[in-house]
Amino acid sequence: QERLVESGGGLVHAGDSLRLSCQASGGSFSNRAMGWFRQVPGKEREFVAAISWSGSATVYAESVQGRATISRDNNKNTASLEMNSLKPEDTAVYFCAAGRRFARAIGEYTFWGQGTQVTVSS
C-alpha cells in the first residue's frame, strides 16, 4: 500500500521558517510526481507546490512563490517543503501527495498523507 507521512509542522511566529517532510513507502516513489497542498476548515484543499518525478521541474502557487522551495530525495523516498517569511495566512494543515502527473490540480494525485498542522502566529 502506498503510504505518505508528513512531519515538521508546529507553531511558529510570523517571519519564521520551517521545513516540512514527507516520507513515502510502499510505492514507486521515484516514478511519482509529488505535491504539497494545504487546507483550512471550510475551504477547499489548496495547491502549494509540486515537483516532477526527477526533480527537474517545480511549480509553486502564487501565494508562496519566492518563499517556498520543494525538493525531493529519491534515494531516501522523501519530499520536503521549505518555507520562509511565514505569514499567518500560511496557517493550515499541509498534505503531501503523490501522483503520476506533475500538476497543480488536486485530482491528479492518487495518494495522500494524513497532514501536518502549521500554525503561524502574528
Secondary structure, 3 states (H helix, E strand, C coil): CCEEEEECCEEEECCCCEEEEEEEECCCHHHCEEEEEEECCCCCCEEEEEECCCCCCEEECCCCCCCEEEEEECCCCEEEEEECCCCHHHCEEEEEEEECCCCCCHHHCCEECCCEEEEEEC
